[in-house]
Amino acid sequence: MSVLNNYIIIKNQVSSLSNNTKIIVVTKTFDIDIINPIIAHGHIHFGENKVQEAIRKWQPIIDQYPNLKLHLIGHLQSNKVREAVKTFDYIHSLSSEKLANKLINEEHLIKKKLKYFIQINLTNSKDRIGIRPDEATNFIQYCINDLKLQIIGLMCIPSINEHPNYSFSQLKKIADKNNLNELSIGMSNDYLIAIKYGSTYIRIGSRIFGDRKKSQ
């Protein structure tokens, strides 16, 4: 089936399960001509993993579609903050105090407000990026009250070695405790489970586009 048909099937499936879940169509490694049918259909939320790829792909057409919302769903390096703030509307991977401070400084410089998800590390793995659960409340309050960042919710990536139920349920508890209504959880392999846990943004790529090209 075509990319557009795949998208419509998932959109209808998600709509039948939730009125609150938005689909972020993850377009990393795919060229804009492959994505265009979904844009023309009226979809507005698109996700990229890398800042430079997003700039190269989306800047030439963003003026034609002013309603488009670009989401950075991959890890944000501190040296890419300036370009990220200029390019994206949402960042799903706010994961440190250093990064938070750089983001608010850049917002002030270019007078632009973004929406943020704080990435929580629920895997107890030192090589995973994110805020530890026992530090989450203090970090959330610091970002909201001290820095005045627009924190709308939380994000996590479950371990590939365990069922996502644990991570999704724990993230929901942390969000509820801190009065955050948005959850960025669920990808092509587990988005139906994520919706059951209240996901408001699911990140779907391969179920729409098929196998990815090598990363650019």
Secondary structure as a PSIPRED ss2 file (coil, helix, strand):
# PSIPRED VFORMAT (PSIPRED V4.0)

   1 M C   1.000  0.000  0.000
   2 S C   1.000  0.000  0.000
   3 V H   0.000  1.000  0.000
   4 L H   0.000  1.000  0.000
   5 N H   0.000  1.000  0.000
   6 N H   0.000  1.000  0.000
   7 Y H   0.000  1.000  0.000
   8 I H   0.000  1.000  0.000
   9 I H   0.000  1.000  0.000
  10 I H   0.000  1.000  0.000
  11 K H   0.000  1.000  0.000
  12 N H   0.000  1.000  0.000
  13 Q H   0.000  1.000  0.000
  14 V H   0.000  1.000  0.000
  15 S H   0.000  1.000  0.000
  16 S H   0.000  1.000  0.000
  17 L H   0.000  1.000  0.000
  18 S C   1.000  0.000  0.000
  19 N C   1.000  0.000  0.000
  20 N C   1.000  0.000  0.000
  21 T C   1.000  0.000  0.000
  22 K E   0.000  0.000  1.000
  23 I E   0.000  0.000  1.000
  24 I E   0.000  0.000  1.000
  25 V E   0.000  0.000  1.000
  26 V E   0.000  0.000  1.000
  27 T C   1.000  0.000  0.000
  28 K C   1.000  0.000  0.000
  29 T C   1.000  0.000  0.000
  30 F C   1.000  0.000  0.000
  31 D C   1.000  0.000  0.000
  32 I H   0.000  1.000  0.000
  33 D H   0.000  1.000  0.000
  34 I H   0.000  1.000  0.000
  35 I H   0.000  1.000  0.000
  36 N H   0.000  1.000  0.000
  37 P H   0.000  1.000  0.000
  38 I H   0.000  1.000  0.000
  39 I H   0.000  1.000  0.000
  40 A H   0.000  1.000  0.000
  41 H C   1.000  0.000  0.000
  42 G C   1.000  0.000  0.000
  43 H C   1.000  0.000  0.000
  44 I C   1.000  0.000  0.000
  45 H E   0.000  0.000  1.000
  46 F E   0.000  0.000  1.000
  47 G E   0.000  0.000  1.000
  48 E E   0.000  0.000  1.000
  49 N C   1.000  0.000  0.000
  50 K C   1.000  0.000  0.000
  51 V H   0.000  1.000  0.000
  52 Q H   0.000  1.000  0.000
  53 E H   0.000  1.000  0.000
  54 A H   0.000  1.000  0.000
  55 I H   0.000  1.000  0.000
  56 R H   0.000  1.000  0.000
  57 K H   0.000  1.000  0.000
  58 W H   0.000  1.000  0.000
  59 Q C   1.000  0.000  0.000
  60 P C   1.000  0.000  0.000
  61 I C   1.000  0.000  0.000
  62 I H   0.000  1.000  0.000
  63 D H   0.000  1.000  0.000
  64 Q H   0.000  1.000  0.000
  65 Y C   1.000  0.000  0.000
  66 P C   1.000  0.000  0.000
  67 N C   1.000  0.000  0.000
  68 L C   1.000  0.000  0.000
  69 K E   0.000  0.000  1.000
  70 L E   0.000  0.000  1.000
  71 H E   0.000  0.000  1.000
  72 L E   0.000  0.000  1.000
  73 I C   1.000  0.000  0.000
  74 G C   1.000  0.000  0.000
  75 H C   1.000  0.000  0.000
  76 L C   1.000  0.000  0.000
  77 Q C   1.000  0.000  0.000
  78 S H   0.000  1.000  0.000
  79 N H   0.000  1.000  0.000
  80 K H   0.000  1.000  0.000
  81 V H   0.000  1.000  0.000
  82 R H   0.000  1.000  0.000
  83 E H   0.000  1.000  0.000
  84 A H   0.000  1.000  0.000
  85 V H   0.000  1.000  0.000
  86 K H   0.000  1.000  0.000
  87 T H   0.000  1.000  0.000
  88 F C   1.000  0.000  0.000
  89 D C   1.000  0.000  0.000
  90 Y E   0.000  0.000  1.000
  91 I E   0.000  0.000  1.000
  92 H E   0.000  0.000  1.000
  93 S E   0.000  0.000  1.000
  94 L E   0.000  0.000  1.000
  95 S C   1.000  0.000  0.000
  96 S C   1.000  0.000  0.000
  97 E H   0.000  1.000  0.000
  98 K H   0.000  1.000  0.000
  99 L H   0.000  1.000  0.000
 100 A H   0.000  1.000  0.000
 101 N H   0.000  1.000  0.000
 102 K H   0.000  1.000  0.000
 103 L H   0.000  1.000  0.000
 104 I H   0.000  1.000  0.000
 105 N H   0.000  1.000  0.000
 106 E H   0.000  1.000  0.000
 107 E H   0.000  1.000  0.000
 108 H H   0.000  1.000  0.000
 109 L H   0.000  1.000  0.000
 110 I H   0.000  1.000  0.000
 111 K C   1.000  0.000  0.000
 112 K C   1.000  0.000  0.000
 113 K C   1.000  0.000  0.000
 114 L C   1.000  0.000  0.000
 115 K E   0.000  0.000  1.000
 116 Y E   0.000  0.000  1.000
 117 F E   0.000  0.000  1.000
 118 I E   0.000  0.000  1.000
 119 Q E   0.000  0.000  1.000
 120 I E   0.000  0.000  1.000
 121 N C   1.000  0.000  0.000
 122 L C   1.000  0.000  0.000
 123 T C   1.000  0.000  0.000
 124 N C   1.000  0.000  0.000
 125 S C   1.000  0.000  0.000
 126 K C   1.000  0.000  0.000
 127 D C   1.000  0.000  0.000
 128 R C   1.000  0.000  0.000
 129 I C   1.000  0.000  0.000
 130 G C   1.000  0.000  0.000
 131 I E   0.000  0.000  1.000
 132 R C   1.000  0.000  0.000
 133 P H   0.000  1.000  0.000
 134 D H   0.000  1.000  0.000
 135 E H   0.000  1.000  0.000
 136 A H   0.000  1.000  0.000
 137 T H   0.000  1.000  0.000
 138 N H   0.000  1.000  0.000
 139 F H   0.000  1.000  0.000
 140 I H   0.000  1.000  0.000
 141 Q H   0.000  1.000  0.000
 142 Y H   0.000  1.000  0.000
 143 C H   0.000  1.000  0.000
 144 I H   0.000  1.000  0.000
 145 N H   0.000  1.000  0.000
 146 D H   0.000  1.000  0.000
 147 L C   1.000  0.000  0.000
 148 K C   1.000  0.000  0.000
 149 L C   1.000  0.000  0.000
 150 Q C   1.000  0.000  0.000
 151 I E   0.000  0.000  1.000
 152 I E   0.000  0.000  1.000
 153 G E   0.000  0.000  1.000
 154 L E   0.000  0.000  1.000
 155 M E   0.000  0.000  1.000
 156 C C   1.000  0.000  0.000
 157 I C   1.000  0.000  0.000
 158 P C   1.000  0.000  0.000
 159 S C   1.000  0.000  0.000
 160 I C   1.000  0.000  0.000
 161 N C   1.000  0.000  0.000
 162 E C   1.000  0.000  0.000
 163 H C   1.000  0.000  0.000
 164 P C   1.000  0.000  0.000
 165 N H   0.000  1.000  0.000
 166 Y H   0.000  1.000  0.000
 167 S H   0.000  1.000  0.000
 168 F H   0.000  1.000  0.000
 169 S H   0.000  1.000  0.000
 170 Q H   0.000  1.000  0.000
 171 L H   0.000  1.000  0.000
 172 K H   0.000  1.000  0.000
 173 K H   0.000  1.000  0.000
 174 I H   0.000  1.000  0.000
 175 A H   0.000  1.000  0.000
 176 D H   0.000  1.000  0.000
 177 K H   0.000  1.000  0.000
 178 N C   1.000  0.000  0.000
 179 N C   1.000  0.000  0.000
 180 L C   1.000  0.000  0.000
 181 N C   1.000  0.000  0.000
 182 E E   0.000  0.000  1.000
 183 L E   0.000  0.000  1.000
 184 S E   0.000  0.000  1.000
 185 I C   1.000  0.000  0.000
 186 G C   1.000  0.000  0.000
 187 M C   1.000  0.000  0.000
 188 S C   1.000  0.000  0.000
 189 N C   1.000  0.000  0.000
 190 D C   1.000  0.000  0.000
 191 Y H   0.000  1.000  0.000
 192 L H   0.000  1.000  0.000
 193 I H   0.000  1.000  0.000
 194 A H   0.000  1.000  0.000
 195 I H   0.000  1.000  0.000
 196 K H   0.000  1.000  0.000
 197 Y C   1.000  0.000  0.000
 198 G C   1.000  0.000  0.000
 199 S C   1.000  0.000  0.000
 200 T C   1.000  0.000  0.000
 201 Y E   0.000  0.000  1.000
 202 I E   0.000  0.000  1.000
 203 R E   0.000  0.000  1.000
 204 I E   0.000  0.000  1.000
 205 G C   1.000  0.000  0.000
 206 S H   0.000  1.000  0.000
 207 R H   0.000  1.000  0.000
 208 I H   0.000  1.000  0.000
 209 F H   0.000  1.000  0.000
 210 G C   1.000  0.000  0.000
 211 D C   1.000  0.000  0.000
 212 R C   1.000  0.000  0.000
 213 K C   1.000  0.000  0.000
 214 K C   1.000  0.000  0.000
 215 S C   1.000  0.000  0.000
 216 Q C   1.000  0.000  0.000
